[in-house]
Amino acid sequence: MSATFDTLMARIRACRLCESRLPLGCRPVLQASPRARLLIVSQAPGRKVHETGIPFNDPSGERLRDWLGIDRSTFYDAGKVAIVPMGFCFPGTGSNGDLPPRPECAPAWHPQLLPRLERLRLTLAIGQYAQAGLLGGQRGRTLTETVQGWQRHLQHGVLPLPHPSPRNRLWLARNPWFESDLLSVLRKRVAEALGD
């Protein structure tokens, strides 16, 4: 990594922008390298990820790695996979699960970080917050509509996905086309992105 990229990552990891609004304090969790070929943009770390400091180190991560068809060592190789959530710190828990990512985070850091990931071949937009941030007005009215429109978004290098949380079992049951039609495409595109 270049010194400037190292410096940027150090600044991100030292960020205290939202500290007064975070119930467990700041602990930015992400991984990135200028050599990464797959970018995963997700919501924000959960409590377990906050505790370990390892992205997707929870049941959601297990399901996501299964969806992608890659093992832990590949997933946690920053030279292959960048993991850059919309919020880098655990935002806290609300009545229906984790709170949304803090709104200050992505505008502060994504414009500085994402353009430096120049070797990307595929970007995954996981969940509604990532889809709003990456696709803007091009997304559907709902997460389901956005994911159903995956072919249109994939033409621009972005593949929208639901969140792999165990809480989404009902969504997966109601949308069997995701596993029957989209997962094979996802695994193929991930393999192509990571292949030499």
C-alpha positions as CSV (number, residue, x, y, z in Angstrom):
1,M,0.0,0.0,0.0
2,S,1.1,3.5,-0.7
3,A,1.9,5.7,2.3
4,T,-1.0,8.0,1.4
5,F,-3.4,5.0,1.5
6,D,-1.9,3.8,4.8
7,T,-2.3,7.4,6.2
8,L,-6.0,7.5,5.1
9,M,-6.7,4.1,6.7
10,A,-5.0,5.3,9.9
11,R,-7.2,8.4,9.9
12,I,-10.3,6.4,9.3
13,R,-9.5,4.0,12.2
14,A,-8.8,7.0,14.5
15,C,-12.1,8.7,13.5
16,R,-14.2,10.1,16.4
17,L,-16.8,12.0,14.3
18,C,-19.8,10.3,15.8
19,E,-18.4,9.3,19.2
20,S,-21.0,11.2,21.3
21,R,-23.8,9.3,19.4
22,L,-22.4,5.8,19.6
23,P,-23.5,3.7,22.6
24,L,-20.3,1.6,22.6
25,G,-18.0,4.3,21.4
26,C,-15.9,4.4,18.2
27,R,-14.4,1.4,16.7
28,P,-14.3,1.7,12.9
29,V,-14.4,-1.7,11.3
30,L,-13.5,-2.1,7.6
31,Q,-10.9,-3.6,5.4
32,A,-9.5,-2.2,2.2
33,S,-6.5,-2.2,-0.1
34,P,-5.8,-0.5,-3.4
35,R,-5.3,-4.0,-4.9
36,A,-8.9,-5.2,-3.9
37,R,-11.0,-6.5,-6.8
38,L,-14.3,-7.1,-5.0
39,L,-15.9,-4.3,-2.9
40,I,-18.6,-5.2,-0.3
41,V,-20.6,-2.1,0.8
42,S,-22.9,-3.0,3.7
43,Q,-24.8,-1.3,6.5
44,A,-22.7,-1.0,9.6
45,P,-21.0,-3.4,12.1
46,G,-23.2,-5.3,14.5
47,R,-22.4,-5.6,18.2
48,K,-20.4,-8.9,17.7
49,V,-18.4,-7.3,14.9
50,H,-17.8,-4.2,17.1
51,E,-16.5,-6.5,19.9
52,T,-14.0,-8.4,17.6
53,G,-13.1,-5.6,15.2
54,I,-13.5,-8.2,12.3
55,P,-16.0,-7.4,9.6
56,F,-18.8,-9.9,9.1
57,N,-17.4,-12.0,12.0
58,D,-20.9,-13.3,12.8
59,P,-23.7,-15.5,11.4
60,S,-24.4,-12.9,8.7
61,G,-20.8,-13.3,7.5
62,E,-21.1,-17.0,7.4
63,R,-24.2,-16.8,5.2
64,L,-22.6,-14.1,3.0
65,R,-19.4,-16.2,2.4
66,D,-21.7,-19.1,1.5
67,W,-23.6,-16.8,-1.0
68,L,-20.3,-15.7,-2.5
69,G,-18.8,-19.1,-2.7
70,I,-15.5,-18.1,-1.0
71,D,-13.8,-19.2,2.2
72,R,-12.7,-17.1,5.2
73,S,-9.1,-16.7,4.1
74,T,-10.2,-15.2,0.7
75,F,-12.9,-13.1,2.3
76,Y,-10.4,-11.6,4.8
77,D,-7.7,-11.0,2.2
78,A,-7.8,-7.2,1.9
79,G,-5.8,-7.5,-1.4
80,K,-8.8,-9.3,-2.9
81,V,-11.9,-8.1,-0.9
82,A,-12.6,-4.6,0.4
83,I,-15.3,-4.3,3.0
84,V,-16.5,-0.7,3.4
85,P,-19.8,-0.2,5.2
86,M,-22.0,2.9,5.1
87,G,-21.2,3.4,8.7
88,F,-17.9,2.1,10.1
89,C,-19.0,1.9,13.8
90,F,-21.8,0.0,15.6
91,P,-24.7,2.4,15.7
92,G,-26.6,0.8,18.5
93,T,-29.7,-1.3,18.8
94,G,-33.3,-0.2,18.3
95,S,-36.6,-1.9,18.7
96,N,-36.3,-3.8,15.4
97,G,-32.6,-4.6,15.4
98,D,-29.5,-2.5,14.8
99,L,-30.0,1.2,14.2
100,P,-29.2,2.7,10.7
101,P,-25.6,3.6,10.0
102,R,-24.7,7.1,11.3
103,P,-25.3,9.6,8.5
104,E,-22.0,11.4,9.0
105,C,-19.7,8.5,8.1
106,A,-20.1,7.7,4.4
107,P,-20.1,11.3,3.3
108,A,-16.9,11.9,5.4
109,W,-14.9,8.9,4.2
110,H,-16.3,7.2,1.1
111,P,-15.3,10.0,-1.3
112,Q,-11.7,9.8,0.0
113,L,-11.5,6.0,0.1
114,L,-13.6,4.5,-2.7
115,P,-11.8,6.3,-5.6
116,R,-8.5,4.8,-4.4
117,L,-9.8,1.2,-5.0
118,E,-8.9,1.4,-8.7
119,R,-8.8,-2.3,-9.4
120,L,-12.3,-3.2,-8.5
121,R,-14.2,-5.5,-10.9
122,L,-17.4,-5.9,-8.9
123,T,-19.2,-4.0,-6.1
124,L,-21.9,-5.6,-3.9
125,A,-24.5,-3.3,-2.4
126,I,-25.8,-5.2,0.6
127,G,-29.0,-4.0,2.2
128,Q,-31.1,-0.9,1.7
129,Y,-28.6,1.6,3.1
130,A,-25.8,0.5,0.8
131,Q,-28.2,0.5,-2.1
132,A,-29.4,4.0,-1.3
133,G,-25.8,5.2,-1.0
134,L,-24.4,3.5,-4.2
135,L,-27.5,3.5,-6.5
136,G,-29.3,6.6,-5.4
137,G,-32.3,7.3,-7.7
138,Q,-31.5,4.2,-9.8
139,R,-32.7,1.9,-7.1
140,G,-36.3,0.5,-6.8
141,R,-38.9,1.7,-4.4
142,T,-38.2,-1.2,-2.1
143,L,-35.2,-3.5,-1.4
144,T,-37.0,-6.3,-3.2
145,E,-37.5,-4.2,-6.3
146,T,-33.9,-3.1,-6.3
147,V,-32.6,-6.7,-6.0
148,Q,-35.0,-7.9,-8.6
149,G,-33.5,-5.3,-11.0
150,W,-30.0,-6.8,-10.4
151,Q,-29.3,-7.3,-14.1
152,R,-29.7,-3.6,-14.9
153,H,-27.4,-2.6,-12.0
154,L,-24.9,-5.3,-12.8
155,Q,-24.3,-3.6,-16.2
156,H,-22.7,-0.8,-14.1
157,G,-20.7,-3.2,-12.0
158,V,-23.0,-3.1,-8.9
159,L,-24.9,-6.2,-7.7
160,P,-27.6,-5.4,-5.1
161,L,-28.2,-8.0,-2.5
162,P,-30.4,-8.4,0.6
163,H,-28.7,-8.4,3.9
164,P,-27.5,-11.9,4.9
165,S,-28.7,-11.5,8.4
166,P,-30.6,-14.5,10.0
167,R,-33.4,-12.0,10.5
168,N,-34.0,-12.1,6.7
169,R,-35.1,-15.7,6.6
170,L,-38.7,-14.6,5.9
171,W,-37.5,-12.4,3.0
172,L,-35.6,-15.3,1.5
173,A,-38.6,-17.6,1.9
174,R,-40.8,-15.1,0.1
175,N,-38.3,-14.5,-2.7
176,P,-37.1,-18.0,-3.7
177,W,-35.9,-16.6,-7.0
178,F,-33.0,-15.0,-5.1
179,E,-31.4,-18.4,-4.3
180,S,-32.6,-20.2,-7.5
181,D,-31.7,-17.5,-10.0
182,L,-29.3,-14.9,-8.5
183,L,-26.9,-16.9,-6.3
184,S,-25.3,-18.8,-9.2
185,V,-24.7,-15.5,-11.1
186,L,-23.3,-14.0,-7.9
187,R,-20.9,-16.8,-7.4
188,K,-19.8,-16.7,-11.0
189,R,-19.2,-13.0,-11.0
190,V,-17.3,-13.1,-7.7
191,A,-15.1,-15.9,-9.0
192,E,-14.4,-13.8,-12.1
193,A,-13.7,-10.7,-10.1
194,L,-11.2,-12.5,-7.8
195,G,-9.6,-14.7,-10.5
196,D,-6.3,-13.9,-12.2
